[in-house]
């Protein structure tokens, strides 16, 4: 069955529906990213402090305590489930585009690898394997880059590419 390029053949109301979905999901994604920026400064040490605290530091300023196992499991559980569904939905739409097949395949796979590395990495960091904060940062950057690229490619296909 051929899915590639079928997005161009969709009726206008379905294209509007997809565009509104992309706008809404982007608002949610970037609100979460804004929260992450405020809590971690998007820096390795901020990530470490956010999850394992800073109560051992002499001049900590604001005291941040290590998250409990219950909190960490809740964060990981909710984020892995929601991110998996987000990227499943986006991937399902991306499949219908006429984007280059190699790029499309990469963007269908990479987010799921980054989800596992990012949120599995949070667990590993919480276990105080501190160098994993760099894996979390790198995989989080890849995840966000993939999100932006997928959304932009779908919008491009909806707006500028015409069906035959």
Residue frames as a rotation matrix with the C-alpha (Angstrom) as fourth column:
UNK 1
0.582 0.813 0.000 0.00
0.813 -0.582 0.000 0.00
0.000 0.000 -1.000 0.00
UNK 2
-0.400 -0.716 0.572 1.36
0.731 -0.626 -0.272 3.42
0.553 0.309 0.774 -0.97
UNK 3
0.426 0.504 -0.751 1.06
0.862 -0.479 0.168 6.15
-0.275 -0.719 -0.638 1.69
UNK 4
-0.486 -0.760 -0.432 3.71
0.578 -0.650 0.494 8.57
-0.656 -0.010 0.755 0.44
UNK 5
-0.994 0.022 0.105 2.18
0.059 -0.710 0.702 11.68
0.090 0.704 0.705 -1.09
UNK 6
-0.334 0.941 -0.055 -1.38
0.804 0.314 0.504 10.96
0.492 0.124 -0.862 -0.02
UNK 7
-0.303 0.197 -0.932 -1.45
0.706 -0.610 -0.359 14.06
-0.640 -0.767 0.046 2.21
UNK 8
-0.919 -0.122 -0.374 -1.67
-0.130 -0.803 0.582 16.17
-0.372 0.584 0.722 -0.97
UNK 9
-0.753 0.649 -0.107 -4.89
0.124 0.300 0.946 14.44
0.646 0.699 -0.307 -1.97
UNK 10
-0.564 0.542 -0.624 -6.74
0.808 0.204 -0.553 15.11
-0.173 -0.816 -0.552 1.29
UNK 11
0.321 0.757 0.569 -9.75
0.747 -0.571 0.339 17.45
0.582 0.316 -0.749 1.28
UNK 12
-0.226 -0.426 0.876 -9.18
-0.043 -0.894 -0.445 20.98
0.973 -0.138 0.184 2.53
UNK 13
0.583 0.516 0.628 -11.11
-0.620 -0.217 0.754 20.40
0.525 -0.829 0.193 5.78
UNK 14
0.898 -0.335 -0.286 -8.83
0.427 0.822 0.376 17.45
0.109 -0.460 0.881 6.67
UNK 15
-0.044 -0.945 0.325 -5.75
0.692 -0.263 -0.672 19.55
0.720 0.195 0.666 5.92
UNK 16
0.012 0.133 0.991 -7.11
-0.455 -0.882 0.124 22.29
0.890 -0.452 0.051 8.21
UNK 17
0.934 0.352 0.060 -7.77
-0.239 0.493 0.837 19.66
0.265 -0.796 0.544 10.90
UNK 18
0.522 -0.820 -0.236 -4.14
0.809 0.563 -0.168 18.45
0.271 -0.103 0.957 10.64
UNK 19
-0.225 -0.614 0.756 -2.81
0.306 -0.781 -0.543 22.03
0.925 0.110 0.364 10.70
UNK 20
0.377 0.442 0.814 -4.83
-0.618 -0.534 0.577 22.85
0.689 -0.721 0.072 13.83
UNK 21
0.962 -0.112 -0.248 -3.57
0.237 0.791 0.564 19.65
0.132 -0.602 0.788 15.47
UNK 22
0.134 -0.987 0.091 0.02
0.824 0.060 -0.563 20.68
0.550 0.151 0.821 14.68
UNK 23
-0.158 -0.133 0.978 -0.55
-0.201 -0.966 -0.164 24.14
0.967 -0.223 0.125 16.16
UNK 24
0.726 0.517 0.454 -2.14
-0.539 0.017 0.842 22.77
0.428 -0.856 0.291 19.34
UNK 25
0.856 -0.432 -0.284 0.49
0.506 0.812 0.290 20.08
0.106 -0.392 0.914 19.90
UNK 26
-0.071 -0.902 0.427 3.25
0.614 -0.377 -0.694 22.62
0.786 0.212 0.580 19.27
UNK 27
0.192 0.214 0.958 1.76
-0.521 -0.805 0.285 24.94
0.832 -0.554 -0.043 21.89
UNK 28
0.969 0.201 0.143 1.81
-0.231 0.535 0.812 22.09
0.087 -0.820 0.565 24.39
UNK 29
0.572 -0.814 -0.102 5.33
0.761 0.573 -0.304 20.97
0.306 0.096 0.947 23.45
UNK 30
-0.204 -0.725 0.658 6.82
0.388 -0.677 -0.626 24.45
0.899 0.127 0.419 23.69
UNK 31
0.540 0.399 0.741 5.02
-0.578 -0.464 0.671 25.18
0.612 -0.790 -0.020 26.96
UNK 32
0.970 -0.221 -0.098 6.72
0.235 0.772 0.590 22.09
-0.054 -0.596 0.801 28.37
UNK 33
0.195 -0.947 0.256 10.04
0.834 0.023 -0.552 23.22
0.517 0.321 0.794 26.93
UNK 34
0.091 -0.081 0.993 9.53
-0.221 -0.973 -0.059 26.62
0.971 -0.214 -0.106 28.57
UNK 35
0.897 0.261 0.356 8.96
-0.406 0.173 0.897 24.91
0.173 -0.950 0.262 31.92
UNK 36
0.736 -0.673 -0.077 12.09
0.677 0.734 0.051 22.82
0.022 -0.089 0.996 31.39
UNK 37
0.032 -0.712 0.701 14.07
0.451 -0.615 -0.646 25.97
0.892 0.337 0.302 30.61
UNK 38
0.364 0.193 0.911 12.92
-0.574 -0.725 0.382 27.55
0.734 -0.662 -0.153 33.87
UNK 39
0.932 0.099 0.350 13.72
-0.350 0.504 0.789 24.48
-0.098 -0.858 0.505 35.98
UNK 40
0.632 -0.720 0.287 17.01
0.623 0.692 0.364 23.34
-0.461 -0.051 0.886 34.40
UNK 41
0.361 -0.424 -0.830 18.26
-0.453 -0.858 0.241 26.33
-0.815 0.289 -0.502 32.35
UNK 42
0.992 0.061 -0.114 18.75
-0.129 0.541 -0.831 23.65
0.011 0.839 0.544 29.65
UNK 43
0.133 -0.990 0.047 22.23
-0.854 -0.138 -0.501 23.04
0.502 0.027 -0.864 31.07
UNK 44
-0.069 -0.209 -0.975 23.79
0.066 0.975 -0.214 19.75
0.995 -0.079 -0.053 32.28
UNK 45
-0.929 -0.325 -0.180 24.22
0.197 -0.019 -0.980 21.02
0.315 -0.946 0.082 35.87
UNK 46
-0.556 0.805 0.205 20.64
-0.830 -0.531 -0.170 22.33
-0.028 -0.265 0.964 35.89
UNK 47
0.202 0.582 -0.788 19.37
-0.550 0.733 0.400 18.92
0.810 0.353 0.468 34.78
UNK 48
-0.447 -0.472 -0.760 21.38
0.345 0.692 -0.634 17.24
0.825 -0.545 -0.146 37.55
UNK 49
-0.988 0.036 0.152 20.16
-0.149 -0.507 -0.849 19.68
0.047 -0.861 0.507 40.18
UNK 50
-0.291 0.955 -0.054 16.52
-0.899 -0.254 0.356 19.37
0.326 0.152 0.933 39.08
UNK 51
0.425 0.513 -0.746 16.43
-0.364 0.851 0.378 15.60
0.829 0.112 0.548 39.59
UNK 52
0.208 -0.386 -0.899 18.97
0.680 0.718 -0.152 14.83
0.704 -0.579 0.412 42.30
UNK 53
0.902 0.341 -0.264 18.94
0.423 -0.579 0.697 18.12
0.085 -0.741 -0.666 44.18
UNK 54
0.143 -0.864 0.483 21.62
0.114 -0.471 -0.875 20.39
0.983 0.181 0.031 45.53
UNK 55
0.921 0.332 0.206 21.26
-0.148 -0.193 0.970 19.91
0.362 -0.923 -0.129 49.30
UNK 56
0.591 -0.770 -0.239 24.94
0.788 0.488 0.375 18.87
-0.173 -0.410 0.896 49.52
UNK 57
-0.012 -0.594 0.804 26.19
0.661 -0.609 -0.439 22.20
0.751 0.526 0.400 48.12
UNK 58
-0.524 -0.298 -0.798 27.47
0.825 -0.413 -0.387 24.82
-0.214 -0.860 0.462 50.58
UNK 59
-0.696 0.225 -0.682 26.25
-0.192 -0.973 -0.125 27.90
-0.692 0.044 0.720 48.66
UNK 60
-0.632 0.477 0.610 23.20
0.724 0.644 0.246 26.39
-0.276 0.597 -0.753 47.02
UNK 61
-0.897 0.438 0.056 21.09
-0.394 -0.850 0.348 29.54
0.200 0.291 0.936 47.07
UNK 62
0.169 0.984 0.053 17.71
-0.975 0.159 0.154 27.94
0.143 -0.078 0.987 46.51
UNK 63
-0.632 -0.357 0.688 17.65
-0.553 0.829 -0.079 24.51
-0.542 -0.430 -0.722 48.18
UNK 64
0.201 0.637 -0.744 16.43
-0.926 0.372 0.068 21.76
0.320 0.675 0.665 45.84
UNK 65
-0.075 -0.166 0.983 15.88
-0.681 0.729 0.071 18.27
-0.729 -0.664 -0.167 47.22
UNK 66
-0.946 -0.283 -0.156 16.39
-0.315 0.696 0.646 15.00
-0.074 0.660 -0.747 45.37
UNK 67
-0.074 0.958 -0.276 13.15
-0.920 0.041 0.390 13.78
0.385 0.283 0.879 43.81
UNK 68
-0.085 0.137 0.987 11.64
-0.651 0.742 -0.159 10.73
-0.754 -0.656 0.026 45.45
UNK 69
-0.914 -0.223 0.340 11.47
0.051 0.767 0.640 7.43
-0.403 0.602 -0.689 43.59
UNK 70
-0.077 0.975 0.208 7.71
0.747 0.194 -0.635 7.91
-0.660 0.107 -0.744 43.29
UNK 71
0.458 0.205 -0.865 8.19
-0.217 -0.918 -0.333 11.36
-0.862 0.340 -0.376 41.67
UNK 72
-0.513 -0.747 -0.422 10.83
-0.643 0.008 0.766 10.07
-0.569 0.664 -0.484 39.24
UNK 73
-0.797 0.258 0.547 8.70
0.426 0.881 0.205 7.07
-0.429 0.396 -0.812 38.23
UNK 74
0.277 0.946 -0.168 5.70
0.563 -0.302 -0.770 9.36
-0.779 0.119 -0.616 37.69
UNK 75
0.206 -0.294 -0.933 7.73
-0.568 -0.813 0.130 11.78
-0.797 0.503 -0.334 35.55
UNK 76
-0.799 -0.596 -0.079 9.19
-0.427 0.471 0.772 8.97
-0.423 0.650 -0.631 33.44
UNK 77
-0.552 0.661 0.509 5.89
0.608 0.736 -0.296 7.09
-0.570 0.146 -0.808 33.11
UNK 78
0.438 0.827 -0.353 3.82
0.356 -0.520 -0.777 10.09
-0.826 0.214 -0.522 32.02
UNK 79
0.163 -0.437 -0.885 6.45
-0.680 -0.700 0.220 11.51
-0.715 0.566 -0.411 29.69
UNK 80
-0.857 -0.472 0.205 7.32
-0.201 0.675 0.710 8.23
-0.474 0.567 -0.674 27.94
UNK 81
-0.293 0.830 0.474 3.64
0.754 0.506 -0.419 7.50
-0.588 0.235 -0.774 27.32
UNK 82
0.586 0.607 -0.537 2.72
0.198 -0.750 -0.632 11.01
-0.786 0.264 -0.559 26.16
UNK 83
-0.088 -0.687 -0.722 5.83
-0.714 -0.461 0.526 11.54
-0.694 0.562 -0.450 24.00
UNK 84
-0.826 -0.174 0.536 5.34
0.151 0.848 0.508 8.12
-0.543 0.501 -0.674 22.40
UNK 85
0.084 0.945 0.315 1.77
0.804 0.122 -0.582 9.03
-0.589 0.302 -0.750 21.47
UNK 86
0.485 0.008 -0.875 2.81
-0.252 -0.956 -0.148 12.48
-0.838 0.292 -0.462 20.24
UNK 87
-0.419 -0.765 -0.489 5.45
-0.715 -0.053 0.697 11.03
-0.559 0.641 -0.525 17.93
UNK 88
-0.636 0.334 0.696 3.18
0.507 0.861 0.050 8.19
-0.582 0.385 -0.716 16.84
UNK 89
0.475 0.870 -0.131 0.57
0.518 -0.396 -0.758 10.75
-0.712 0.293 -0.639 15.76
UNK 90
0.379 -0.403 -0.833 3.14
-0.593 -0.797 0.116 12.98
-0.711 0.449 -0.541 14.06
UNK 91
-0.701 -0.690 0.184 4.79
-0.347 0.554 0.757 9.97
-0.624 0.466 -0.627 12.39
UNK 92
-0.233 0.715 0.660 1.43
0.667 0.611 -0.427 8.74
-0.708 0.341 -0.619 11.13
UNK 93
0.789 0.459 -0.407 0.94
0.073 -0.729 -0.680 12.08
-0.609 0.507 -0.610 9.38
UNK 94
0.053 -0.875 -0.482 4.58
-0.714 -0.371 0.594 12.27
-0.698 0.312 -0.644 8.21
UNK 95
-0.480 -0.194 0.856 4.20
0.244 0.907 0.343 8.88
-0.843 0.373 -0.387 6.50
UNK 96
0.403 0.777 0.484 1.63
0.718 0.059 -0.693 10.44
-0.567 0.627 -0.534 4.16
UNK 97
0.581 -0.244 -0.777 4.00
-0.377 -0.926 0.009 13.18
-0.721 0.287 -0.630 2.95
UNK 98
0.941 -0.310 0.138 6.26
0.261 0.400 -0.879 13.07
0.217 0.862 0.457 -0.10
UNK 99
0.622 -0.760 0.190 9.34
-0.740 -0.491 0.460 13.92
-0.256 -0.427 -0.868 1.97
UNK 100
-0.060 -0.779 -0.624 12.60
-0.784 0.423 -0.453 12.16
0.617 0.462 -0.637 1.02
UNK 101
0.674 0.457 -0.581 12.31
-0.140 0.851 0.507 8.52
0.725 -0.261 0.637 2.16
UNK 102
-0.144 -0.803 -0.578 15.64
0.623 0.380 -0.683 8.43
0.769 -0.459 0.446 4.05
UNK 103
-0.820 -0.089 0.566 14.82
-0.273 -0.807 -0.523 11.61
0.503 -0.583 0.637 5.97
UNK 104
0.164 0.974 0.159 11.32
-0.770 0.025 0.638 10.34
0.617 -0.227 0.753 6.64
UNK 105
0.495 -0.034 -0.868 12.63
0.271 0.955 0.117 7.01
0.826 -0.293 0.482 7.97
UNK 106
-0.619 -0.774 -0.130 15.11
0.437 -0.201 -0.877 8.80
0.653 -0.600 0.463 10.24
UNK 107
-0.716 0.371 0.591 12.36
-0.577 -0.791 -0.203 11.06
0.392 -0.487 0.781 11.61
UNK 108
0.416 0.863 -0.287 10.09
-0.524 0.485 0.700 8.08
0.743 -0.141 0.654 12.22
UNK 109
0.424 -0.341 -0.839 12.74
0.535 0.842 -0.071 6.22
0.731 -0.419 0.539 14.28
UNK 110
-0.491 -0.833 0.254 14.87
0.293 -0.433 -0.852 8.87
0.820 -0.344 0.457 15.99
UNK 111
-0.114 0.447 0.887 12.24
-0.719 -0.654 0.237 10.31
0.686 -0.611 0.396 18.36
UNK 112
0.858 0.484 -0.174 11.61
-0.256 0.695 0.672 6.90
0.446 -0.532 0.720 19.94
UNK 113
0.182 -0.884 -0.430 15.34
0.722 0.417 -0.552 6.35
0.667 -0.210 0.715 20.51
UNK 114
-0.604 -0.417 0.680 15.56
-0.032 -0.839 -0.543 9.83
0.797 -0.349 0.494 22.07
UNK 115
0.397 0.794 0.460 12.51
-0.635 -0.125 0.762 9.19
0.663 -0.595 0.455 24.26
UNK 116
0.833 -0.107 -0.543 14.18
0.348 0.864 0.364 6.09
0.430 -0.492 0.757 25.69
UNK 117
-0.167 -0.984 -0.059 17.56
0.752 -0.088 -0.654 7.81
0.638 -0.154 0.754 26.12
UNK 118
-0.400 0.044 0.915 16.11
-0.287 -0.954 -0.080 10.99
0.870 -0.295 0.395 27.62
UNK 119
0.394 0.694 0.603 13.72
-0.784 -0.089 0.614 9.47
0.480 -0.715 0.509 30.12
UNK 120
0.808 -0.296 -0.510 15.71
0.416 0.899 0.138 6.32
0.417 -0.323 0.849 30.76
UNK 121
-0.213 -0.936 0.281 18.61
0.474 -0.351 -0.807 8.71
0.854 -0.039 0.519 31.25
UNK 122
0.026 0.303 0.953 16.68
-0.660 -0.711 0.244 10.58
0.751 -0.635 0.181 33.92
UNK 123
0.951 0.304 -0.054 16.33
-0.183 0.697 0.693 7.32
0.248 -0.649 0.719 35.83
UNK 124
0.431 -0.871 -0.235 20.06
0.758 0.491 -0.430 6.61
0.490 0.007 0.871 35.44
UNK 125
-0.318 -0.501 0.805 20.94
-0.004 -0.848 -0.529 10.17
0.948 -0.172 0.268 36.53
UNK 126
0.477 0.594 0.647 18.63
-0.672 -0.228 0.705 9.81
0.566 -0.771 0.291 39.52
UNK 127
0.934 -0.222 -0.281 20.66
0.323 0.863 0.390 6.72
0.156 -0.455 0.877 40.45
UNK 128
0.762 -0.590 -0.267 23.56
-0.291 -0.680 0.672 9.22
-0.578 -0.435 -0.690 40.60
UNK 129
-0.001 -0.714 0.700 25.43
0.871 0.343 0.351 8.22
-0.491 0.610 0.622 37.46
UNK 130
0.216 0.186 -0.959 26.12
0.225 -0.965 -0.137 11.89
-0.950 -0.186 -0.250 36.89
UNK 131
-0.771 -0.572 -0.281 27.70
-0.123 -0.299 0.946 11.83
-0.625 0.764 0.159 33.42
UNK 132
-0.517 0.641 0.568 24.33
0.839 0.512 0.185 10.72
-0.172 0.571 -0.802 32.04
UNK 133
0.212 0.571 -0.793 23.14
0.328 -0.806 -0.493 14.34
-0.921 -0.156 -0.358 32.27
UNK 134
-0.511 -0.477 -0.715 25.03
-0.517 -0.495 0.699 14.89
-0.687 0.726 0.006 28.98
UNK 135
-0.930 0.269 0.250 23.16
0.366 0.722 0.587 12.01
-0.022 0.638 -0.770 27.31
UNK 136
-0.056 0.959 -0.277 19.88
0.845 -0.102 -0.525 13.50
-0.532 -0.264 -0.805 28.55
UNK 137
0.043 0.018 -0.999 20.78
-0.154 -0.988 -0.024 16.93
-0.987 0.155 -0.040 27.18
UNK 138
-0.820 -0.436 -0.372 21.93
-0.424 0.024 0.906 15.59
-0.386 0.900 -0.204 23.79
UNK 139
-0.799 0.560 0.219 18.95
0.601 0.725 0.337 13.26
0.030 0.400 -0.916 23.33
UNK 140
0.045 0.823 -0.566 16.57
0.665 -0.447 -0.598 16.01
-0.746 -0.349 -0.567 24.45
UNK 141
-0.273 -0.232 -0.934 18.05
-0.451 -0.826 0.337 18.36
-0.850 0.513 0.121 21.84
UNK 142
-0.993 -0.098 -0.071 17.64
-0.111 0.507 0.855 15.66
-0.048 0.857 -0.514 19.17
UNK 143
-0.473 0.881 0.007 14.06
0.836 0.451 -0.312 15.02
-0.279 -0.142 -0.950 20.29
UNK 144
0.171 0.524 -0.834 13.15
0.244 -0.843 -0.480 18.71
-0.955 -0.121 -0.272 20.05
UNK 145
-0.575 -0.446 -0.686 14.93
-0.557 -0.401 0.727 19.09
-0.599 0.800 -0.018 16.72
UNK 146
-0.942 0.277 0.192 13.01
0.337 0.768 0.545 16.10
0.003 0.578 -0.816 15.37
UNK 147
-0.115 0.948 -0.296 9.73
0.776 -0.100 -0.623 17.56
-0.620 -0.301 -0.724 16.65
UNK 148
0.036 0.078 -0.996 10.38
-0.235 -0.968 -0.085 20.91
-0.971 0.237 -0.016 14.96
UNK 149
-0.814 -0.431 -0.390 11.50
-0.471 0.096 0.877 19.30
-0.340 0.897 -0.281 11.71
UNK 150
-0.763 0.590 0.265 8.52
0.633 0.764 0.125 16.94
-0.128 0.263 -0.956 11.54
UNK 151
0.118 0.856 -0.503 6.02
0.605 -0.463 -0.647 19.73
-0.787 -0.228 -0.573 12.22
UNK 152
-0.116 -0.232 -0.966 7.67
-0.469 -0.845 0.259 22.05
-0.876 0.483 -0.010 9.69
UNK 153
-0.962 -0.267 -0.049 7.82
-0.178 0.484 0.857 19.36
-0.205 0.833 -0.514 7.00
UNK 154
-0.454 0.869 0.196 4.17
0.844 0.490 -0.218 18.49
-0.286 0.067 -0.956 7.48
UNK 155
0.253 0.521 -0.815 3.17
0.219 -0.851 -0.477 22.17
-0.943 -0.058 -0.329 7.33
UNK 156
-0.525 -0.539 -0.659 5.29
-0.531 -0.397 0.748 22.59
-0.665 0.743 -0.078 4.20
UNK 157
-0.961 0.171 0.218 3.56
0.270 0.752 0.602 19.62
-0.061 0.637 -0.768 2.59
UNK 158
-0.141 0.976 -0.166 0.11
0.838 0.028 -0.544 20.90
-0.527 -0.216 -0.822 3.61
UNK 159
0.365 0.305 -0.880 0.64
0.097 -0.952 -0.290 24.44
-0.926 0.021 -0.377 2.35
UNK 160
0.054 -0.508 -0.860 3.10
-0.724 -0.613 0.317 24.42
-0.688 0.605 -0.401 -0.53
UNK 161
-0.914 -0.404 0.044 3.11
-0.274 0.693 0.667 20.98
-0.300 0.597 -0.744 -2.16
UNK 162
-0.013 0.943 -0.332 0.24
-0.949 -0.116 -0.293 20.18
-0.315 0.312 0.897 -4.50
UNK 163
-0.115 0.084 0.990 -1.11
-0.035 0.995 -0.089 16.75
-0.993 -0.045 -0.112 -5.34
UNK 164
-0.933 -0.259 -0.248 -1.23
-0.266 0.037 0.963 15.33
-0.241 0.965 -0.103 -8.83
